[in-house]
């Protein structure tokens, strides 16, 4: 996943740098990022495929006569009266559902990419730092399977391996992983747009720092991927 993600980005960027771009504009406009969905305009038809709308009537709802407050003004013939139909709008309901759907997808995409990139970056730094002795210091690559594992490794080697990547930063990402709350916040899939923004800022700073000693194409690829997160998040508002 990580190798393909970075490789695809580097290949596409290299091609554009070689003069194969067909039109001008922002770099992100020309790159179809791996695993980054393009969000279509949401409508009722699309929503019916993913969200039950049985609770939302597209046109109206009915009020039985017996539920009126002013029952004293109803004569004997009122028992034969039909329910009164009141039109309602589904615009607000469908808009809210669409926003939730987009935020959920965005959270999953950013989380998955951050997880893959962090796993690769951590592995590179530790093997570069300790060489063939990485197992002797307690680093077990086979046991780093998710973003929580990544955070635990970052915390464990925060001074011996990763500290030099955050020189002079009192409030570095490593510091924020030192407490239980920060560990949970940045190792789990975000649940809201606010959480996603914080998650994105955290992992953007951390990944760029861990890639500071990599070659230009790899650093450019990380820049491009993290910028794509801004594009994804912009679709949520």
C-alpha positions in Angstrom: 0.0 0.0 0.0 2.6 2.5 1.0 5.1 1.7 -1.7 2.4 1.9 -4.3 1.0 5.1 -2.9 4.3 6.9 -3.0 5.5 5.4 -6.2 2.4 6.3 -8.1 2.6 9.9 -6.9 6.3 10.1 -7.8 5.8 8.6 -11.3 2.9 11.0 -12.0 4.8 14.0 -10.7 8.0 13.1 -12.6 6.0 12.8 -15.8 4.5 16.2 -15.3 8.0 17.7 -14.6 9.2 16.2 -17.9 6.6 18.2 -19.8 3.8 15.8 -20.3 1.1 18.0 -18.6 -1.7 18.7 -21.1 -2.9 21.9 -19.5 -1.9 24.4 -16.9 -3.3 24.9 -13.4 -2.7 23.6 -9.9 -0.7 20.4 -9.6 -3.5 18.7 -7.8 -5.8 19.3 -10.7 -3.7 17.0 -12.9 -3.0 14.2 -10.5 -5.5 11.4 -9.8 -4.3 10.5 -6.3 -4.3 6.8 -5.4 -7.1 5.9 -3.1 -8.5 9.4 -3.1 -12.2 9.4 -4.1 -13.8 12.2 -6.1 -17.1 13.2 -4.5 -20.1 13.6 -6.8 -22.9 15.9 -6.1 -25.3 14.2 -3.7 -28.9 13.7 -4.5 -31.9 11.6 -3.3 -31.1 8.8 -5.8 -27.6 8.3 -4.6 -28.5 8.5 -1.0 -31.1 5.8 -1.3 -28.3 3.4 -2.1 -26.6 4.0 1.2 -29.0 5.5 3.7 -32.6 4.4 4.4 -34.9 7.3 3.8 -38.0 5.6 5.0 -38.1 8.1 7.9 -38.1 11.0 5.5 -41.2 11.5 3.3 -40.3 13.2 0.1 -43.5 15.3 0.0 -45.7 15.3 3.1 -46.9 13.9 6.3 -50.4 13.4 7.7 -52.0 14.6 10.9 -55.0 12.5 12.0 -58.0 14.6 13.0 -58.1 13.1 16.6 -54.7 14.7 17.2 -55.9 18.3 16.9 -55.7 20.3 20.1 -59.0 22.0 19.5 -61.3 19.0 19.7 -64.2 21.0 21.1 -64.6 22.8 17.7 -64.9 19.5 15.8 -68.5 18.5 15.1 -69.9 15.0 14.8 -69.1 14.8 11.1 -65.4 15.2 11.9 -65.0 11.5 12.4 -65.4 11.1 8.6 -62.9 13.8 7.9 -59.7 12.7 6.1 -56.3 13.3 7.5 -54.9 16.7 6.8 -51.8 16.6 4.6 -49.0 19.0 5.4 -46.1 19.4 2.9 -42.6 19.3 4.2 -39.1 19.8 2.7 -36.4 17.1 2.6 -33.7 19.5 1.6 -32.3 19.9 5.1 -32.4 16.2 5.8 -30.7 15.1 2.6 -28.0 17.8 3.0 -27.2 16.6 6.5 -27.0 13.0 5.4 -24.8 13.9 2.5 -22.4 15.8 4.7 -22.1 12.9 7.2 -21.4 10.5 4.3 -18.7 12.7 2.9 -17.0 13.3 6.3 -17.0 9.6 7.0 -15.4 8.8 3.6 -12.8 11.5 4.1 -11.9 10.3 7.6 -11.4 6.8 6.3 -9.2 7.9 3.3 -7.0 10.2 5.3 -6.6 7.7 8.1 -5.7 4.8 5.8 -3.1 6.9 4.0 -1.6 8.3 7.2 -1.4 4.7 8.6 0.5 3.4 5.5 2.9 6.4 5.3 3.6 6.4 9.0 4.4 2.6 9.0 6.9 3.0 6.2 8.4 6.2 7.7 8.9 4.7 11.1 10.4 1.5 9.7 12.9 3.6 7.6 14.0 5.8 10.5 14.5 3.0 13.0 16.4 0.8 10.5 18.5 3.7 9.5 19.2 4.6 13.1 20.0 1.2 14.5 21.0 -0.8 11.4 20.8 -4.5 11.7 20.6 -4.2 15.5 17.0 -2.8 15.4 15.6 -6.0 16.9 18.0 -5.8 19.8 16.5 -2.4 20.8 13.0 -3.8 20.8 11.7 -2.8 17.4 9.6 -5.6 15.8 8.3 -4.5 12.4 5.9 -7.5 12.1 4.0 -6.2 15.1 3.4 -2.7 13.7 0.0 -3.4 12.0 -2.0 -0.2 12.5 -1.7 3.4 13.5 -2.0 2.7 17.2 1.1 0.5 16.9 2.8 3.3 15.0 2.1 5.7 17.9 3.3 3.3 20.5 6.6 2.9 18.6 7.0 6.7 18.2 6.5 7.1 21.9 8.9 4.2 22.8 11.7 5.6 20.7 10.8 9.3 21.0 14.3 10.2 22.4 16.6 7.5 21.1 15.5 7.7 17.4 12.9 10.3 16.7 13.9 13.2 18.9 16.3 14.6 16.3 13.5 15.0 13.8 11.8 17.6 16.0 14.7 19.8 17.3 13.7 22.6 19.6 10.0 21.9 19.5 8.4 21.9 22.9 4.9 21.0 21.6 6.0 18.5 18.9 3.8 15.6 17.8 5.9 13.3 20.0 5.0 15.4 23.0 1.3 15.1 22.2 1.6 11.3 22.1 2.9 11.2 25.7 -0.5 11.2 27.3 -3.4 8.8 26.9 -5.8 11.4 25.4 -3.4 12.3 22.6 -2.5 8.7 21.9 -6.2 7.9 21.4 -7.0 11.0 19.3 -4.3 10.5 16.8 -4.3 6.7 16.4 -8.0 6.3 15.7 -10.2 7.1 12.7 -11.6 10.6 13.2 -15.3 10.8 14.0 -16.0 14.4 13.0 -14.8 17.2 10.7 -13.2 18.9 13.7 -11.3 15.7 14.7 -10.3 15.2 11.0 -8.7 18.6 10.9 -6.7 18.0 14.0 -5.8 14.5 12.8 -4.6 15.9 9.4 -2.5 18.7 11.0 -0.9 16.2 13.4 0.1 13.6 10.8 1.1 16.2 8.2 3.6 17.7 10.6 4.9 14.4 11.8 5.3 12.8 8.4 7.0 15.8 6.9 9.5 15.7 9.8 10.1 12.0 9.5 10.8 12.4 5.7 13.2 15.3 6.2 16.2 13.2 5.3 14.7 11.4 2.3 15.4 12.3 -1.3 13.6 15.2 -3.1 11.1 13.0 -4.9 10.0 11.3 -1.7 9.6 14.6 0.1 7.7 16.1 -2.8 5.4 13.0 -2.8 4.6 13.5 0.9 3.9 17.2 0.2 1.6 16.3 -2.6 -0.3 13.7 -0.5 -0.7 15.9 2.5 -2.0 18.7 0.2 -4.5 16.3 -1.2 -5.9 15.9 2.3 -6.7 19.6 2.3 -8.6 19.1 -0.9 -10.5 16.1 0.5 -11.4 18.1 3.7 -12.5 21.1 1.6 -15.3 18.8 0.1 -16.7 18.3 3.6 -17.8 22.0 4.1 
